[in-house]
Amino acid sequence: MATPLHAALQGSLPADISFLPISFRILGAIVVATGALTVASSKKELGLLAGTFLFGLGVLELALQVAG
């Protein structure tokens, strides 16, 4: 019988971003914002990049919640 994924990963790193120190969270936000601002040439492109990033982040968090 196969072990469920969430049971196999009990000892892994926490999947919740709130466990990270605030400096890592701010650094990550700065890196993402800088990358988006350098790539986008208009407000519309910046909005699309930000929306795509937030959608992907939501999907990733949902997958981590389902996986355990």
Biopython code that builds the backbone (N, CA, C, O; Angstrom):
import numpy as np
from Bio.PDB.StructureBuilder import StructureBuilder

atoms = [
    (1, "MET", "N", (0.839, -1.174, 0.000)),
    (1, "MET", "CA", (0.000, 0.000, 0.000)),
    (1, "MET", "C", (0.888, 1.243, 0.000)),
    (1, "MET", "O", (1.830, 1.329, 0.788)),
    (2, "ALA", "N", (0.604, 2.182, -0.857)),
    (2, "ALA", "CA", (1.417, 3.390, -1.002)),
    (2, "ALA", "C", (1.144, 4.367, 0.139)),
    (2, "ALA", "O", (0.013, 4.502, 0.608)),
    (3, "THR", "N", (2.194, 5.036, 0.567)),
    (3, "THR", "CA", (2.070, 6.052, 1.608)),
    (3, "THR", "C", (1.628, 7.361, 0.976)),
    (3, "THR", "O", (2.202, 7.771, -0.033)),
    (4, "PRO", "N", (0.610, 8.040, 1.543)),
    (4, "PRO", "CA", (0.203, 9.331, 0.989)),
    (4, "PRO", "C", (1.352, 10.336, 1.064)),
    (4, "PRO", "O", (2.201, 10.264, 1.952)),
    (5, "LEU", "N", (1.361, 11.267, 0.121)),
    (5, "LEU", "CA", (2.441, 12.239, 0.037)),
    (5, "LEU", "C", (2.554, 13.064, 1.315)),
    (5, "LEU", "O", (3.658, 13.295, 1.806)),
    (6, "HIS", "N", (1.427, 13.507, 1.854)),
    (6, "HIS", "CA", (1.482, 14.347, 3.046)),
    (6, "HIS", "C", (1.998, 13.588, 4.255)),
    (6, "HIS", "O", (2.564, 14.203, 5.159)),
    (7, "ALA", "N", (1.825, 12.278, 4.304)),
    (7, "ALA", "CA", (2.349, 11.481, 5.415)),
    (7, "ALA", "C", (3.851, 11.268, 5.269)),
    (7, "ALA", "O", (4.568, 11.155, 6.263)),
    (8, "ALA", "N", (4.318, 11.215, 4.036)),
    (8, "ALA", "CA", (5.739, 10.988, 3.797)),
    (8, "ALA", "C", (6.564, 12.240, 4.070)),
    (8, "ALA", "O", (7.766, 12.143, 4.317)),
    (9, "LEU", "N", (5.941, 13.406, 4.029)),
    (9, "LEU", "CA", (6.663, 14.662, 4.176)),
    (9, "LEU", "C", (6.492, 15.285, 5.560)),
    (9, "LEU", "O", (6.677, 16.494, 5.700)),
    (10, "GLN", "N", (6.153, 14.527, 6.564)),
    (10, "GLN", "CA", (5.909, 15.069, 7.896)),
    (10, "GLN", "C", (7.123, 15.781, 8.466)),
    (10, "GLN", "O", (6.967, 16.786, 9.159)),
    (11, "GLY", "N", (8.324, 15.295, 8.199)),
    (11, "GLY", "CA", (9.525, 15.895, 8.755)),
    (11, "GLY", "C", (10.156, 16.946, 7.869)),
    (11, "GLY", "O", (11.254, 17.415, 8.166)),
    (12, "SER", "N", (9.494, 17.332, 6.784)),
    (12, "SER", "CA", (10.097, 18.287, 5.861)),
    (12, "SER", "C", (9.931, 19.713, 6.385)),
    (12, "SER", "O", (9.349, 19.934, 7.447)),
    (13, "LEU", "N", (10.442, 20.656, 5.636)),
    (13, "LEU", "CA", (10.365, 22.057, 6.021)),
    (13, "LEU", "C", (8.917, 22.533, 6.052)),
    (13, "LEU", "O", (8.076, 21.991, 5.334)),
    (14, "PRO", "N", (8.613, 23.536, 6.871)),
    (14, "PRO", "CA", (7.239, 24.049, 6.907)),
    (14, "PRO", "C", (6.881, 24.706, 5.580)),
    (14, "PRO", "O", (7.704, 25.394, 4.977)),
    (15, "ALA", "N", (5.655, 24.489, 5.134)),
    (15, "ALA", "CA", (5.215, 25.005, 3.845)),
    (15, "ALA", "C", (4.553, 26.372, 3.979)),
    (15, "ALA", "O", (4.159, 26.964, 2.974)),
    (16, "ASP", "N", (4.422, 26.882, 5.200)),
    (16, "ASP", "CA", (3.748, 28.146, 5.425)),
    (16, "ASP", "C", (4.767, 29.277, 5.430)),
    (16, "ASP", "O", (5.771, 29.211, 6.140)),
    (17, "ILE", "N", (4.509, 30.317, 4.637)),
    (17, "ILE", "CA", (5.467, 31.413, 4.537)),
    (17, "ILE", "C", (5.537, 32.214, 5.833)),
    (17, "ILE", "O", (6.513, 32.931, 6.053)),
    (18, "SER", "N", (4.535, 32.112, 6.690)),
    (18, "SER", "CA", (4.543, 32.890, 7.930)),
    (18, "SER", "C", (5.623, 32.422, 8.898)),
    (18, "SER", "O", (5.937, 33.133, 9.852)),
    (19, "PHE", "N", (6.199, 31.239, 8.673)),
    (19, "PHE", "CA", (7.281, 30.756, 9.525)),
    (19, "PHE", "C", (8.629, 31.380, 9.161)),
    (19, "PHE", "O", (9.578, 31.302, 9.941)),
    (20, "LEU", "N", (8.716, 31.991, 7.997)),
    (20, "LEU", "CA", (9.974, 32.606, 7.578)),
    (20, "LEU", "C", (10.190, 33.914, 8.334)),
    (20, "LEU", "O", (9.224, 34.609, 8.650)),
    (21, "PRO", "N", (11.437, 34.255, 8.626)),
    (21, "PRO", "CA", (11.710, 35.563, 9.220)),
    (21, "PRO", "C", (11.269, 36.677, 8.268)),
    (21, "PRO", "O", (11.293, 36.504, 7.050)),
    (22, "ILE", "N", (10.875, 37.797, 8.820)),
    (22, "ILE", "CA", (10.339, 38.896, 8.015)),
    (22, "ILE", "C", (11.352, 39.406, 6.998)),
    (22, "ILE", "O", (10.955, 39.875, 5.931)),
    (23, "SER", "N", (12.643, 39.329, 7.293)),
    (23, "SER", "CA", (13.645, 39.824, 6.345)),
    (23, "SER", "C", (13.636, 39.008, 5.055)),
    (23, "SER", "O", (13.819, 39.569, 3.974)),
    (24, "PHE", "N", (13.426, 37.690, 5.148)),
    (24, "PHE", "CA", (13.368, 36.861, 3.944)),
    (24, "PHE", "C", (12.117, 37.164, 3.138)),
    (24, "PHE", "O", (12.158, 37.153, 1.908)),
    (25, "ARG", "N", (11.009, 37.433, 3.811)),
    (25, "ARG", "CA", (9.764, 37.739, 3.108)),
    (25, "ARG", "C", (9.882, 39.065, 2.371)),
    (25, "ARG", "O", (9.426, 39.191, 1.234)),
    (26, "ILE", "N", (10.500, 40.065, 3.025)),
    (26, "ILE", "CA", (10.653, 41.372, 2.388)),
    (26, "ILE", "C", (11.633, 41.275, 1.222)),
    (26, "ILE", "O", (11.394, 41.856, 0.164)),
    (27, "LEU", "N", (12.729, 40.550, 1.406)),
    (27, "LEU", "CA", (13.703, 40.374, 0.331)),
    (27, "LEU", "C", (13.059, 39.697, -0.879)),
    (27, "LEU", "O", (13.305, 40.103, -2.015)),
    (28, "GLY", "N", (12.252, 38.688, -0.654)),
    (28, "GLY", "CA", (11.557, 38.024, -1.757)),
    (28, "GLY", "C", (10.611, 38.957, -2.485)),
    (28, "GLY", "O", (10.538, 38.929, -3.714)),
    (29, "ALA", "N", (9.884, 39.785, -1.743)),
    (29, "ALA", "CA", (8.973, 40.750, -2.367)),
    (29, "ALA", "C", (9.733, 41.785, -3.185)),
    (29, "ALA", "O", (9.285, 42.182, -4.261)),
    (30, "ILE", "N", (10.873, 42.221, -2.679)),
    (30, "ILE", "CA", (11.680, 43.202, -3.411)),
    (30, "ILE", "C", (12.220, 42.608, -4.705)),
    (30, "ILE", "O", (12.211, 43.268, -5.744)),
    (31, "VAL", "N", (12.689, 41.371, -4.649)),
    (31, "VAL", "CA", (13.210, 40.714, -5.854)),
    (31, "VAL", "C", (12.120, 40.556, -6.914)),
    (31, "VAL", "O", (12.352, 40.827, -8.092)),
    (32, "VAL", "N", (10.938, 40.118, -6.496)),
    (32, "VAL", "CA", (9.835, 39.935, -7.450)),
    (32, "VAL", "C", (9.385, 41.273, -8.028)),
    (32, "VAL", "O", (9.162, 41.382, -9.233)),
    (33, "ALA", "N", (9.251, 42.287, -7.184)),
    (33, "ALA", "CA", (8.810, 43.595, -7.667)),
    (33, "ALA", "C", (9.832, 44.207, -8.625)),
    (33, "ALA", "O", (9.456, 44.790, -9.642)),
    (34, "THR", "N", (11.112, 44.077, -8.308)),
    (34, "THR", "CA", (12.151, 44.610, -9.185)),
    (34, "THR", "C", (12.143, 43.905, -10.541)),
    (34, "THR", "O", (12.276, 44.544, -11.585)),
    (35, "GLY", "N", (11.988, 42.596, -10.510)),
    (35, "GLY", "CA", (11.926, 41.851, -11.763)),
    (35, "GLY", "C", (10.732, 42.248, -12.613)),
    (35, "GLY", "O", (10.853, 42.394, -13.829)),
    (36, "ALA", "N", (9.584, 42.423, -11.979)),
    (36, "ALA", "CA", (8.385, 42.808, -12.725)),
    (36, "ALA", "C", (8.512, 44.218, -13.290)),
    (36, "ALA", "O", (8.098, 44.473, -14.421)),
    (37, "LEU", "N", (9.077, 45.127, -12.515)),
    (37, "LEU", "CA", (9.218, 46.507, -12.993)),
    (37, "LEU", "C", (10.210, 46.624, -14.137)),
    (37, "LEU", "O", (10.036, 47.471, -15.012)),
    (38, "THR", "N", (11.247, 45.794, -14.151)),
    (38, "THR", "CA", (12.226, 45.878, -15.238)),
    (38, "THR", "C", (11.724, 45.230, -16.520)),
    (38, "THR", "O", (12.148, 45.611, -17.611)),
    (39, "VAL", "N", (10.840, 44.267, -16.406)),
    (39, "VAL", "CA", (10.342, 43.557, -17.586)),
    (39, "VAL", "C", (9.173, 44.287, -18.229)),
    (39, "VAL", "O", (9.078, 44.347, -19.454)),
    (40, "ALA", "N", (8.285, 44.842, -17.414)),
    (40, "ALA", "CA", (7.069, 45.467, -17.941)),
    (40, "ALA", "C", (7.390, 46.821, -18.568)),
    (40, "ALA", "O", (8.161, 47.614, -18.029)),
    (41, "SER", "N", (6.771, 47.057, -19.728)),
    (41, "SER", "CA", (6.989, 48.341, -20.394)),
    (41, "SER", "C", (5.766, 49.254, -20.284)),
    (41, "SER", "O", (5.818, 50.408, -20.709)),
    (42, "SER", "N", (4.674, 48.750, -19.722)),
    (42, "SER", "CA", (3.482, 49.581, -19.530)),
    (42, "SER", "C", (2.760, 49.122, -18.264)),
    (42, "SER", "O", (3.065, 48.072, -17.697)),
    (43, "LYS", "N", (1.801, 49.933, -17.841)),
    (43, "LYS", "CA", (1.031, 49.575, -16.646)),
    (43, "LYS", "C", (0.204, 48.311, -16.880)),
    (43, "LYS", "O", (-0.009, 47.519, -15.962)),
    (44, "LYS", "N", (-0.257, 48.131, -18.116)),
    (44, "LYS", "CA", (-1.047, 46.946, -18.437)),
    (44, "LYS", "C", (-0.197, 45.683, -18.297)),
    (44, "LYS", "O", (-0.646, 44.695, -17.716)),
    (45, "GLU", "N", (1.020, 45.711, -18.824)),
    (45, "GLU", "CA", (1.912, 44.559, -18.697)),
    (45, "GLU", "C", (2.281, 44.301, -17.243)),
    (45, "GLU", "O", (2.367, 43.148, -16.821)),
    (46, "LEU", "N", (2.502, 45.366, -16.473)),
    (46, "LEU", "CA", (2.814, 45.218, -15.057)),
    (46, "LEU", "C", (1.648, 44.565, -14.322)),
    (46, "LEU", "O", (1.856, 43.706, -13.465)),
    (47, "GLY", "N", (0.429, 44.967, -14.652)),
    (47, "GLY", "CA", (-0.755, 44.351, -14.046)),
    (47, "GLY", "C", (-0.894, 42.892, -14.416)),
    (47, "GLY", "O", (-1.241, 42.068, -13.571)),
    (48, "LEU", "N", (-0.626, 42.561, -15.672)),
    (48, "LEU", "CA", (-0.701, 41.166, -16.097)),
    (48, "LEU", "C", (0.363, 40.306, -15.421)),
    (48, "LEU", "O", (0.088, 39.179, -15.011)),
    (49, "LEU", "N", (1.579, 40.842, -15.307)),
    (49, "LEU", "CA", (2.643, 40.111, -14.616)),
    (49, "LEU", "C", (2.299, 39.893, -13.150)),
    (49, "LEU", "O", (2.469, 38.793, -12.624)),
    (50, "ALA", "N", (1.816, 40.940, -12.493)),
    (50, "ALA", "CA", (1.459, 40.824, -11.080)),
    (50, "ALA", "C", (0.300, 39.856, -10.886)),
    (50, "ALA", "O", (0.313, 39.051, -9.955)),
    (51, "GLY", "N", (-0.693, 39.927, -11.752)),
    (51, "GLY", "CA", (-1.834, 39.020, -11.651)),
    (51, "GLY", "C", (-1.438, 37.566, -11.870)),
    (51, "GLY", "O", (-1.906, 36.675, -11.161)),
    (52, "THR", "N", (-0.579, 37.331, -12.849)),
    (52, "THR", "CA", (-0.101, 35.977, -13.113)),
    (52, "THR", "C", (0.714, 35.448, -11.940)),
    (52, "THR", "O", (0.586, 34.284, -11.560)),
    (53, "PHE", "N", (1.551, 36.309, -11.370)),
    (53, "PHE", "CA", (2.339, 35.895, -10.219)),
    (53, "PHE", "C", (1.444, 35.550, -9.032)),
    (53, "PHE", "O", (1.643, 34.523, -8.383)),
    (54, "LEU", "N", (0.469, 36.395, -8.749)),
    (54, "LEU", "CA", (-0.420, 36.141, -7.616)),
    (54, "LEU", "C", (-1.261, 34.882, -7.831)),
    (54, "LEU", "O", (-1.507, 34.130, -6.887)),
    (55, "PHE", "N", (-1.698, 34.654, -9.061)),
    (55, "PHE", "CA", (-2.445, 33.434, -9.357)),
    (55, "PHE", "C", (-1.563, 32.208, -9.140)),
    (55, "PHE", "O", (-1.995, 31.231, -8.529)),
    (56, "GLY", "N", (-0.338, 32.259, -9.637)),
    (56, "GLY", "CA", (0.586, 31.133, -9.453)),
    (56, "GLY", "C", (0.924, 30.905, -7.992)),
    (56, "GLY", "O", (1.034, 29.763, -7.546)),
    (57, "LEU", "N", (1.087, 31.980, -7.251)),
    (57, "LEU", "CA", (1.359, 31.853, -5.820)),
    (57, "LEU", "C", (0.180, 31.211, -5.096)),
    (57, "LEU", "O", (0.369, 30.376, -4.211)),
    (58, "GLY", "N", (-1.027, 31.599, -5.471)),
    (58, "GLY", "CA", (-2.219, 30.995, -4.872)),
    (58, "GLY", "C", (-2.327, 29.510, -5.182)),
    (58, "GLY", "O", (-2.674, 28.713, -4.311)),
    (59, "VAL", "N", (-2.030, 29.142, -6.415)),
    (59, "VAL", "CA", (-2.061, 27.723, -6.795)),
    (59, "VAL", "C", (-1.001, 26.938, -6.037)),
    (59, "VAL", "O", (-1.250, 25.821, -5.584)),
    (60, "LEU", "N", (0.182, 27.526, -5.901)),
    (60, "LEU", "CA", (1.261, 26.858, -5.160)),
    (60, "LEU", "C", (0.876, 26.678, -3.697)),
    (60, "LEU", "O", (1.092, 25.602, -3.139)),
    (61, "GLU", "N", (0.318, 27.694, -3.068)),
    (61, "GLU", "CA", (-0.094, 27.574, -1.670)),
    (61, "GLU", "C", (-1.203, 26.538, -1.513)),
    (61, "GLU", "O", (-1.214, 25.782, -0.541)),
    (62, "LEU", "N", (-2.129, 26.502, -2.457)),
    (62, "LEU", "CA", (-3.192, 25.504, -2.415)),
    (62, "LEU", "C", (-2.616, 24.092, -2.530)),
    (62, "LEU", "O", (-3.030, 23.186, -1.806)),
    (63, "ALA", "N", (-1.662, 23.912, -3.439)),
    (63, "ALA", "CA", (-1.037, 22.602, -3.599)),
    (63, "ALA", "C", (-0.296, 22.195, -2.339)),
    (63, "ALA", "O", (-0.335, 21.027, -1.953)),
    (64, "LEU", "N", (0.376, 23.134, -1.691)),
    (64, "LEU", "CA", (1.086, 22.820, -0.445)),
    (64, "LEU", "C", (0.111, 22.498, 0.677)),
    (64, "LEU", "O", (0.406, 21.648, 1.517)),
    (65, "GLN", "N", (-1.038, 23.155, 0.711)),
    (65, "GLN", "CA", (-2.032, 22.851, 1.734)),
    (65, "GLN", "C", (-2.618, 21.459, 1.520)),
    (65, "GLN", "O", (-2.827, 20.717, 2.479)),
    (66, "VAL", "N", (-2.881, 21.108, 0.274)),
    (66, "VAL", "CA", (-3.439, 19.785, -0.031)),
    (66, "VAL", "C", (-2.420, 18.691, 0.252)),
    (66, "VAL", "O", (-2.767, 17.622, 0.752)),
    (67, "ALA", "N", (-1.152, 18.969, -0.073)),
    (67, "ALA", "CA", (-0.114, 17.960, 0.130)),
    (67, "ALA", "C", (0.235, 17.789, 1.607)),
    (67, "ALA", "O", (0.828, 16.780, 1.989)),
    (68, "GLY", "N", (-0.115, 18.737, 2.414)),
    (68, "GLY", "CA", (0.143, 18.584, 3.844)),
    (68, "GLY", "C", (0.986, 19.669, 4.311)),
    (68, "GLY", "O", (1.322, 19.724, 5.494)),
]
sb = StructureBuilder()
sb.init_structure("model")
sb.init_model(0)
sb.init_chain("A")
sb.init_seg("    ")
for serial, (resi, resn, name, xyz) in enumerate(atoms, 1):
    if name == "N":
        sb.init_residue(resn, " ", resi, " ")
    sb.init_atom(name, np.array(xyz, "f"), 0.0, 1.0, " ", f" {name:<3s}", serial, name[0])
structure = sb.get_structure()
